[in-house]
Amino acid sequence: MSVFHPVVEAEKLEENKGQPFTIEGQRIVIVRHAGKIYALDDRCPHADASIALGPVENGCIVCPWHYAEFSLETGDALSGPATETIPTHQVRENEGMIEICLAEEQSS
């Protein structure tokens, strides 16, 4: 069963600006871009930088340290120096709250 964690009020997300959060000990960045909301690990695989502070444009977020670009949709590295994909997470809006699903959890 999918477990969604409430993170932030939807109205507090600015367009084209990443916001960092820690959920269950995991660094996550949430981004509103072109009317959609995305959630990715907040860690550039090249040098462990927070990507939350990087610019967002054309469906990508850019690492502020070395300018690697990542797809908001898939987390794929689109330009170097990074070559690894950033994990993405299911995200939804529920009653005005943005919620993130970190992993599939088994119901007991």
ABEGO torsion letter per residue (X at the ends): XBBBBBABBAAABBBGBBBBBBBGGBBBBBBBBGGBBBBBBBBBAAAGBBAAABBBBGGBBBBAAAGBBBBAAAGBBABOABABBBBBBBBBBBGGBBBBBABBBBBX
